[in-house]
Structures are given as C-alpha cells and as structure tokens.
Amino acid sequence: MSENFTDSIIRALVRFFKAEWSGAFVAILILALAIEFSTSGRPFFHPTNLMTILNNSAAIGVVAGGMTLVIITSGIDLSVGSVMGMTAALTGYVCSFWGFPPWMAILTGLSLGLLVGAFQGTLVAYFGMPAFIATLAGLSIWRGTGHLSTGAQATPKLPIDFDSFGRFNPFVNLRNEYKEGNLEGYWETFGSFIDSNWLNFFRTFQMSMLIFILFFLILSIIITNTRYGRYIYAIGSNAVGARQSGINTSLYTMMTYMLCSLSAAFGALLFLGRAPYAKSDYGQMWELDAIAAVVIGGTSLFGGRGSLWGTFMGVILLKLINNGLTLAQLDTFWQMVVTGVIILLAVGIDLVRQSKNPKNVRRLLVSVSSFMAFLTLMTPASLFLKAQIFILEHNASKSIQEAGEKLANGQTARLLGPKEIDYFQQIIASNTWISVLCLLLFIVSLAPIFISNKLLTVITSTLFILIIFPLITIGYSVTTPFLIFGAIILITSLFIDIIFDRARKLDNSVY
C-alpha cells in the first residue's frame, strides 16, 4: 500500500515537472511562503497584496505575452521595450499637442505597433534577415524615433480617460454611491458588501489587473484552439517541415511579429493608465525583462515549446524577486544583474529538461541554491561597496585638493562632510562581517555543484538556515526568503537520483 502511494506520488511529480511552467510555479510558491513566514507586516497572501503584484505586473506581462509568441517560432524581438516607449510617447503626444481625442490617440499608438511589427516581420519572414539583427536595429530605430518626435520631453498630464486602462477602480464610485444612500435593492446590498470588505479586498483593485488576466486568457485560447496557434508551434519545431506540409511560414511569422509589437503598444497603454504623463524613455530594458519572464516560464529559446501561462507565472516570479531586492535596498543596477543571471538559469533549466539527466538536474538545483546565496550576499555587500566607494572617492579628491591642484566639478562633488563620512564609515563597519559571512556561504554553496556528496549538501543547507539568524539580528530579514528557498532546493537535490531511478522503473517512456 505504501509503495503504491509512493509510486503514485512519483508519477504525479513526473507529470507535473514535464509541464514547462512547473519550475516557475514551484519557485513562486516557495518564495511566497518564505515571505509569508519571514515578514511581520501584512501577510503576503492577503488579497490586497496579491492584487498589487498583479497590477505592477500588468504592463510588462502584456509585453512578455507577445514575446512568447515570437520565441515559440524560434525567433526573438529585442525591440519591444523601444516600441513600448515610442508608442507610449506618441500616444500621449498626439493627445496633448495635436488635440486627438483619447480614443483616437489610443488607436494611433496601437496602429503604430502593428506597423512596426509588420516592418520587422517582413524583414525576418520575407527577406531572410536574422531576427536578432532586425529587432536589434529596431531597438535603436524606434527609441530614437520616439525621442525625435517628442523632443525627449514628457507630455502634460494625460486625460483621465487613460485611467480606465490602469489605476481606475470601478468599485470606488459604487462605494461612494452606497455611502451617500443613492443605491436601492440589489445594488444597495452589493454596495454594502463592497464597503464592509473595502480594506480587505477591493481597495487595491485596478483595471490593469483585470486587463492583464483577460489578455492572457484570450491569447491562450487563440494559440491553443486556432490554426494560427498550431502553425506557430509547427514553425518553431521544424520550419522546413512546416513549409513542406503546406503552411505559409512567411505569413504566419510576420503575423507573429505584428502581434508582438501590438502587445508592446498595448503594454504602453496599460503603463499610461498608471502614469501621470507620457515619455519616450518608458520601457527601457523591458526587452530583457520580457525575455526573462518568457524563458523562466518554460518557453524554449529553441522554439516549438512553451505556454502563455508559463510566461504569466514568469512575470509574477520576476516581480516577486525584484520587490524583494527593492525591499532589501538594492539599486536598480543590481536588479539588472539579477535579471541577467535569471535568464542564464532559465536557459539552463531548458537545457536540463531536454537532457533528462539526473546529474544535470542535481547540478541545476544546486546552482539555483547558489544563486539564492548570491541574492542574500548582495544586500550587505552592495551597501558596503557603495559606502567604501564614496569614502575612497572623497579621500582621492581630498588628496588632490591638498596637493594644491584644482578639482574638476565631478571631483568636487565627491567631497563629503564630516557627518556624511561618519555615516558611511558606520555602514562599512556594520556590513563588513555579515558581507564576509554571506560571501563564505556563497563560496561554500558552489562546492556541491562540482562535488556530488550528500554530507556536503546537508552541511551547506544547514549553513543556509543558520545564517538567517544573524541577518535578522542586524535588520536584513527581507533576505531570509532567499535562504529558505535555497535550503529547500538543496535538500530536494538529495532525492533526485532516487526519484529518477524509481520513475524509470515505473515508466521508461518518460525518459
């Protein structure tokens, strides 16, 4: 009985992890639980918090949804961030300065997105230009076009109509009407329900969240239930075979790039729904975030495999990590580093999934735990390095000044006052030992990648847990979810060989 139950669990695990989105889902669940139990504020799983995450994910999520279609065809679109910025700027510009009504400005922006996609899709599909080159050129062209057409200046405050795509909360008016006693019958009952649950549920509801979910729902239905969806998977799997079977691969490839650019323009619209004005520098580096979300969600960069709901979870996971890094007081530049490393890990996951080798799976899991140790290290190390750099720059500028040489403007700005010097020295003193401790943990966490030893893995996972306590003591509790996640992954890696061996005996076809 016990063996049958165990076998059923193993079969379920195999089926689960064969799904492209499984890795992102598990990561979200573990990180969310770790945040839930390691923070003393509002619980993570509180409805208002969950809706805030969805609202913040909406714009980039829509852009990533379009990117998913392109990557399924084994293509790439590096211009989505620039397209988003250009269409956002021009949508706001024609509305603010040309007098276009909001609906016409919105149609103008979406039409521009389609035209951009048609242009780039034609280059790739009909002229045989590598997608990387065509869209890399687009990254520069469309960003420059946005700057030139608007003078790289922000528009005046946008009309309130744009709020309908972003911050607008339809329950606000209903709640106000209820409080004023203007509702009757069913609407009065509904208004009472909203009012009594306002702080616990409805306060953070925004249209961007609803549009985000509906977008993925509709697009998922399209690619799973239409000829277009079947064809793009076929093109990504084997373009030559798809062409020989009668599929117009050029047409469907161009359509995919059009949908991708249209999604970028639609993402710009969601962004404008939450921004007070339009500007051409919106969407910078969003192409990196979009690719990261797609790959994390299990879509293969080699084409032919992936899902939109995997991308959906990839976006949520990225937001979770970025929010954690923001709470940990890390600069956005560090977050860019993290995003790049996440892409490498996600590609590694795809390669491991294709190899189906337990040794590779174990190494990948240990690598992810090392990445968690790296994320933990970044908080004290970044503060230490930042303070150290300020002190060094001050000392260098002071030495030049004492030598009687004239300081340049940049050097003068590096001079610090006595209070600033004391402040940075305190940061250095308080972060030195914990930085060294986290650095040692990161170095130790690398060892199980190359040395397959169960005792070493257990010791490393124990160190992950032990370092949580000094981090909490000095006020870095926001980093503890990464350590908890890393420890769980390390313990899981111990059972990989057992699970694989049993799975092979149950069903050799799985492997």
C-alpha positions in Angstrom: 0.0 0.0 0.0 2.8 2.3 1.0 4.8 1.5 -2.2 1.7 2.1 -4.4 1.2 5.5 -2.8 4.9 6.4 -3.3 4.7 5.4 -6.9 1.6 7.5 -7.4 3.4 10.5 -5.9 6.4 9.9 -8.2 4.2 9.6 -11.3 2.4 12.8 -10.3 5.7 14.6 -9.9 7.0 13.4 -13.3 3.8 14.6 -15.0 3.9 17.9 -13.1 7.5 18.7 -13.9 7.1 17.8 -17.6 5.0 20.9 -17.8 7.0 23.9 -18.9 5.5 26.2 -16.2 6.2 23.8 -13.3 9.5 25.4 -12.3 8.2 28.9 -12.2 5.1 27.7 -10.2 7.2 26.0 -7.6 9.5 29.0 -7.3 6.6 31.3 -6.8 5.0 29.1 -4.2 8.2 28.6 -2.1 9.2 32.2 -2.3 5.7 33.4 -1.4 5.6 31.0 1.6 9.0 32.1 2.7 8.0 35.8 2.5 4.7 35.0 4.4 6.5 33.4 7.3 9.5 35.7 7.4 7.8 39.1 7.5 5.9 40.6 10.3 3.8 43.1 8.3 0.7 42.4 6.2 0.6 38.7 5.1 1.8 38.0 1.6 -1.3 36.1 0.7 -3.6 39.0 1.6 -5.9 39.8 -1.3 -4.8 43.5 -1.5 -1.1 42.4 -1.7 -1.8 39.8 -4.4 -3.7 42.4 -6.4 -0.9 44.9 -6.1 1.5 42.4 -7.5 -0.8 41.7 -10.5 -1.2 45.5 -11.0 2.5 46.0 -11.1 3.0 43.1 -13.4 0.3 44.1 -16.0 2.3 46.3 -18.4 5.4 44.1 -18.6 3.3 41.0 -18.6 1.4 42.0 -21.7 4.7 42.8 -23.5 6.1 39.4 -22.4 2.9 37.7 -23.7 3.7 39.0 -27.2 7.3 38.0 -26.8 6.2 34.4 -26.0 4.6 34.0 -29.5 7.8 35.1 -31.2 10.0 32.8 -29.1 7.7 29.8 -29.8 8.5 30.3 -33.5 12.2 30.2 -32.5 12.6 33.9 -33.1 13.4 36.9 -30.9 12.3 40.5 -30.6 14.8 42.8 -29.0 12.8 46.0 -29.9 9.7 45.5 -27.6 11.0 48.0 -25.0 11.6 50.7 -27.6 8.3 50.0 -29.3 6.6 50.4 -26.0 8.4 53.7 -25.3 7.7 55.1 -28.7 4.0 54.2 -28.8 3.5 55.5 -25.3 5.2 58.8 -26.1 3.4 59.3 -29.4 0.0 58.3 -27.9 0.4 60.9 -25.2 1.9 63.5 -27.7 -0.9 63.4 -30.2 -3.5 63.6 -27.4 -1.8 66.5 -25.6 -0.5 68.6 -28.5 -2.4 67.6 -31.6 -5.8 67.6 -29.9 -6.6 64.0 -30.7 -9.4 62.6 -28.5 -8.1 59.8 -26.2 -9.8 57.0 -28.2 -8.1 58.2 -31.5 -4.7 58.6 -29.8 -5.0 55.1 -28.4 -5.8 53.7 -31.9 -2.9 55.7 -33.3 -0.5 54.1 -30.8 -1.8 50.6 -31.4 -1.7 51.1 -35.2 2.0 52.2 -34.9 2.7 49.0 -33.0 1.1 46.9 -35.8 3.1 48.8 -38.5 6.4 48.3 -36.6 5.6 44.6 -36.3 4.7 44.3 -40.0 8.0 46.0 -41.0 10.2 43.8 -38.8 8.2 40.7 -39.6 8.7 41.4 -43.3 12.5 41.7 -42.8 12.6 38.4 -41.0 10.0 36.3 -42.9 10.3 37.5 -46.5 13.9 38.9 -46.7 15.5 36.2 -44.5 17.1 38.7 -42.2 18.1 37.2 -38.8 15.5 38.2 -36.2 18.3 39.2 -33.8 19.7 41.7 -36.2 16.4 43.1 -37.5 15.0 43.7 -34.0 18.3 44.9 -32.6 18.2 47.6 -35.2 14.6 48.2 -34.3 15.6 48.7 -30.6 17.7 51.7 -31.7 15.4 53.0 -34.5 12.2 53.1 -32.5 13.8 54.5 -29.4 15.3 57.2 -31.5 12.1 57.9 -33.3 10.3 58.3 -30.0 12.9 60.8 -28.8 12.9 62.7 -32.1 9.2 63.0 -32.4 8.6 64.3 -28.9 11.9 66.1 -28.3 12.5 63.5 -25.5 10.2 65.6 -23.3 7.4 64.5 -21.1 3.8 65.4 -22.1 1.5 67.4 -19.9 -0.8 65.4 -17.6 -2.8 62.9 -19.6 -6.6 62.9 -19.7 -8.4 60.9 -17.1 -9.7 58.6 -19.8 -6.4 56.7 -19.7 -7.0 55.7 -16.2 -9.5 53.2 -17.5 -6.6 51.0 -18.6 -4.7 51.4 -15.3 -5.4 52.8 -11.9 -9.2 53.1 -12.4 -11.1 51.2 -9.6 -14.7 50.6 -10.7 -15.7 49.9 -7.1 -14.9 53.4 -5.8 -17.9 55.0 -7.3 -20.2 52.2 -6.2 -18.9 52.5 -2.7 -19.4 56.3 -2.7 -22.9 55.9 -4.0 -23.7 53.4 -1.2 -22.3 55.8 1.5 -24.5 58.6 0.1 -27.5 56.4 0.2 -28.2 56.5 -3.5 -28.4 52.7 -4.1 -31.5 50.5 -3.8 -32.3 46.8 -3.8 -29.6 44.5 -5.1 -27.2 47.4 -5.7 -27.5 48.5 -2.1 -26.7 45.0 -0.9 -23.7 44.8 -3.2 -22.5 48.3 -2.2 -22.8 47.2 1.5 -20.6 44.2 0.8 -18.0 46.3 -1.0 -17.9 48.9 1.8 -17.5 46.3 4.5 -14.7 44.5 2.7 -13.0 47.6 1.2 -9.7 47.4 3.1 -9.5 43.6 2.9 -10.2 43.2 -0.8 -11.5 46.0 -3.0 -9.1 48.9 -2.1 -6.3 47.8 -4.5 -8.4 46.6 -7.3 -7.4 48.2 -10.6 -8.4 47.7 -14.2 -4.8 47.0 -15.2 -5.0 43.7 -13.2 -8.3 42.7 -14.9 -7.0 43.6 -18.4 -3.8 41.7 -17.7 -5.6 38.5 -16.8 -8.1 38.8 -19.7 -5.3 39.4 -22.2 -3.6 36.2 -21.3 -6.9 34.3 -21.2 -7.8 35.4 -24.7 -4.3 35.0 -26.2 -4.1 31.5 -24.6 -7.4 30.5 -26.2 -6.1 31.8 -29.6 -2.9 29.8 -29.6 -4.4 26.6 -28.2 -7.6 26.5 -30.3 -6.9 28.1 -33.6 -5.0 27.3 -36.8 -2.6 30.1 -36.1 -1.6 28.6 -32.7 -0.9 25.2 -34.2 1.1 26.7 -37.0 3.4 28.8 -34.9 4.3 25.7 -32.8 4.9 23.8 -36.0 7.1 26.6 -37.4 9.1 26.7 -34.1 9.6 22.9 -34.1 10.6 22.5 -37.7 10.2 25.4 -40.1 11.3 23.4 -43.2 8.9 20.6 -42.4 6.0 23.1 -41.7 6.7 24.8 -45.1 6.7 21.4 -46.9 3.4 20.5 -45.3 1.7 23.5 -46.9 2.0 26.1 -44.1 2.7 29.6 -45.3 5.5 30.1 -42.8 6.4 33.6 -44.0 2.9 34.9 -43.5 2.5 33.4 -40.0 5.9 34.5 -38.9 5.2 38.1 -40.0 1.8 37.9 -38.2 3.6 36.8 -35.0 5.9 39.8 -35.1 2.9 42.0 -35.7 1.2 40.6 -32.6 4.4 41.0 -30.6 4.7 44.7 -31.4 1.0 45.2 -30.9 1.3 43.7 -27.5 4.2 46.1 -26.7 1.9 49.0 -27.8 -0.9 47.6 -25.6 1.5 47.3 -22.7 2.3 51.0 -23.3 -1.4 51.8 -22.9 -1.5 49.9 -19.6 1.6 51.8 -18.4 0.0 55.1 -19.4 -3.1 54.1 -17.4 -0.9 54.3 -14.2 1.5 57.1 -15.2 0.6 60.8 -15.0 2.2 61.6 -18.3 3.8 60.1 -21.4 7.6 60.0 -22.1 9.7 58.3 -24.8 12.1 56.7 -22.3 9.5 54.3 -20.9 10.2 50.7 -21.4 14.0 50.8 -21.3 15.5 47.3 -20.8 12.0 45.8 -20.9 13.1 43.5 -23.7 15.4 41.9 -21.2 12.6 41.5 -18.6 10.2 40.2 -21.2 12.7 37.5 -22.4 13.5 36.6 -18.8 9.8 36.1 -18.0 9.2 34.0 -21.1 12.2 31.8 -20.5 11.5 31.4 -16.8 8.0 30.3 -17.7 9.4 27.4 -19.6 9.2 28.5 -23.2 12.2 27.1 -25.1 14.5 29.5 -26.8 14.9 26.8 -29.4 11.3 27.2 -30.4 8.3 24.9 -30.7 7.5 24.6 -27.0 6.1 26.9 -24.3 2.9 28.3 -22.9 1.4 31.7 -22.1 0.5 30.7 -18.6 4.1 29.8 -18.0 5.0 33.4 -19.1 2.3 34.7 -16.8 4.0 32.9 -13.8 7.4 34.0 -15.0 6.3 37.6 -14.8 5.0 37.2 -11.3 8.2 35.5 -10.2 10.3 38.3 -11.6 8.1 40.8 -9.7 8.5 38.8 -6.5 12.3 38.8 -6.8 12.5 42.5 -7.8 10.2 43.5 -5.0 12.4 41.5 -2.6 15.5 43.2 -3.9 13.9 46.6 -3.6 12.9 46.0 0.0 16.5 44.9 0.6 17.5 48.5 -0.6 19.4 47.3 -3.7 19.9 49.7 -6.6 18.2 49.0 -9.8 21.6 48.3 -11.4 21.9 45.2 -9.1 18.4 44.2 -10.2 19.6 44.3 -13.8 22.4 42.0 -12.9 20.0 39.6 -11.2 17.7 39.6 -14.2 20.6 38.6 -16.5 21.6 35.8 -14.2 18.0 34.6 -14.0 17.9 34.4 -17.8 21.1 32.2 -17.7 19.5 29.9 -15.1 16.3 29.7 -17.1 18.1 28.7 -20.2 20.0 26.1 -18.1 16.7 24.7 -17.0 15.6 24.3 -20.6 18.8 22.5 -21.5 18.5 20.2 -18.5 14.9 19.5 -19.3 16.0 18.3 -22.8 18.9 16.2 -21.5 16.7 14.4 -18.9 19.9 13.5 -16.9 19.6 13.3 -13.1 23.1 14.5 -12.7 22.3 17.7 -14.7 19.1 18.2 -12.7 21.0 18.0 -9.4 23.6 20.4 -10.6 21.0 22.8 -11.8 19.2 22.7 -8.4 22.4 23.3 -6.6 23.2 26.2 -9.0 19.8 27.8 -8.1 20.6 27.5 -4.4 24.0 29.2 -5.1 22.1 32.0 -6.8 19.9 32.4 -3.7 23.1 32.7 -1.7 24.3 35.4 -4.2 21.0 37.3 -3.7 21.5 37.2 0.0 25.1 38.5 -0.3 24.1 41.4 -2.5 22.3 43.4 0.3 25.1 43.8 2.8 27.8 43.7 0.1 26.2 46.4 -2.1 25.8 48.7 0.9 29.4 48.0 2.0 30.8 48.6 -1.5 28.7 51.8 -2.1 29.9 53.3 1.2 33.5 52.2 0.5 33.4 53.8 -2.9 32.1 57.1 -1.5 34.9 57.1 1.1 37.6 56.3 -1.5 36.4 59.0 -3.9 36.4 61.5 -1.0 39.9 60.6 0.0 41.2 60.8 -3.6 39.6 64.2 -4.1 40.9 65.5 -0.8 44.4 64.4 -1.7 44.2 66.3 -5.0 42.9 69.4 -3.1 45.6 69.2 -0.5 48.2 69.0 -3.2 47.1 72.4 -4.4 45.6 71.2 -7.7 42.2 72.5 -8.9 39.4 70.0 -8.7 37.1 69.3 -11.6 33.3 69.6 -11.0 33.0 65.8 -10.7 35.8 65.6 -8.1 34.3 68.5 -6.1 31.0 66.6 -5.9 32.9 63.7 -4.3 33.9 65.6 -1.3 31.9 64.7 1.8 31.1 66.5 5.0 32.0 65.1 8.5 28.5 63.8 9.1 28.5 62.0 5.8 31.9 60.5 6.4 30.7 59.2 9.8 27.5 57.8 8.2 29.4 55.8 5.5 32.0 54.6 8.0 29.2 53.2 10.2 27.7 51.4 7.2 31.1 49.9 6.4 31.7 48.8 10.0 28.2 47.2 10.3 28.2 45.4 7.0 31.8 44.1 6.9 31.4 40.9 8.9 28.0 40.0 7.5 29.3 40.5 4.0 32.2 38.2 4.7 29.8 35.6 6.2 27.5 35.7 3.2 30.4 35.6 0.8 31.7 32.5 2.5 28.2 30.9 2.2 28.1 31.7 -1.5 31.6 30.1 -2.0 30.6 27.0 0.0 27.3 26.7 -1.9 29.3 26.4 -5.2 31.1 23.2 -3.9 28.1 20.8 -4.3 27.9 21.8 -8.0 31.2 20.0 -8.7 31.3 17.6 -5.7 28.4 15.2 -5.5 28.4 14.5 -1.8 25.3 14.1 0.4 27.1 15.1 3.6 28.4 18.3 1.9 24.9 19.1 0.6 23.4 18.7 4.1 26.1 20.9 5.7 25.6 23.6 3.1 21.8 23.6 3.5 22.3 23.8 7.3 24.5 26.9 6.8 21.7 28.5 4.8 19.4 28.1 7.7 22.0 29.2 10.4 22.8 32.5 8.6 19.2 33.5 8.7 19.6 34.4 12.4 22.4 36.9 12.2 20.7 38.5 9.2 17.5 39.0 11.2 19.5 40.4 14.1 21.0 43.2 12.0 17.8 44.0 10.2 18.1 42.1 6.9 15.1 39.9 7.4 13.9 40.7 3.9 16.6 38.5 2.5 15.7 35.4 4.5 13.2 34.1 1.9 16.1 33.5 -0.5 18.0 31.5 2.1 14.9 29.4 2.9 14.3 28.8 -0.8 18.0 27.8 -1.2 17.9 25.4 1.7 14.8 23.7 0.4 16.3 23.3 -3.1 19.5 21.8 -1.7 17.5 19.2 0.4 15.4 18.4 -2.7 18.6 17.7 -4.7 19.4 14.8 -2.4 16.5 12.8 -3.7 16.9 13.4 -7.4 18.7 10.1 -8.1 16.1 8.1 -6.1 13.2 9.8 -7.9 14.7 9.3 -11.3 15.5 5.6 -10.7 12.0 4.8 -9.5 10.4 6.8 -12.3 12.4 4.8 -14.9 11.1 1.6 -13.4 7.6 2.9 -13.4 7.6 4.2 -16.9 10.6 4.0 -19.2 8.8 6.1 -21.8 9.1 9.1 -19.6 12.8 9.3 -20.2 
